[in-house]
């Protein structure tokens, strides 16, 4: 287990990740409108997905497309939003930590920033998946998406560094298993019978994670 961590080292040797094309560590990262993200406490942070590896149409470059993982047939998508719309997934990237132990009554927390480089109906998103050893996966934790930035944060291009506390994974018993952060392209639809076409593969965002711990 490599938690707690503040990603001070360049290597992600203690983590598993979908590809080194779309996942890596950064000393700083430029958002939009002059926003520059720097580490809060360590020397680096991790970036999941690469919104700059795209062509003029916002589609992934051939190399990035080949490195991205298919999200069109995963069990936890489409995601149902409070307004009864759905987000379908396209392709994405992930970072995971195995053999994570969270004692009952404790919580997993992480400091993140989510950045968008597109607008609705494309809906890049980030979510957290928890896989207890020897048991079914827990319900996914929807971290952030383009829809929230546009509708709940007045059209913001990115969040600030934000702490997310996940209590549910150890609310009733000790948790031991795998934690995975997934970032993907998506498309938001109001018609539940509609399935988006290639637009679900456009305009990737990214998730920055500055630190992970148990509290």
Secondary structure, 3 states (H helix, E strand, C coil): CCCCECCCCCCCCCCEECCCCCEEEECEEECCCCCEEECCCCCCEEEECCCCCECCCCEECHHHHHHCEECCCCCCCCEECCCCCEEEEEEEEEEEEEEEEECCCCCEEEEEEEECCCCCCECCEEEEEEEECCCCCCCCEEEEEHHHHHHCCCCCCECCCEEEEECHHHCCCCEEEEEEEEEEEEEEECCCCCCCCHHHHECCCEEEEEEEEEC
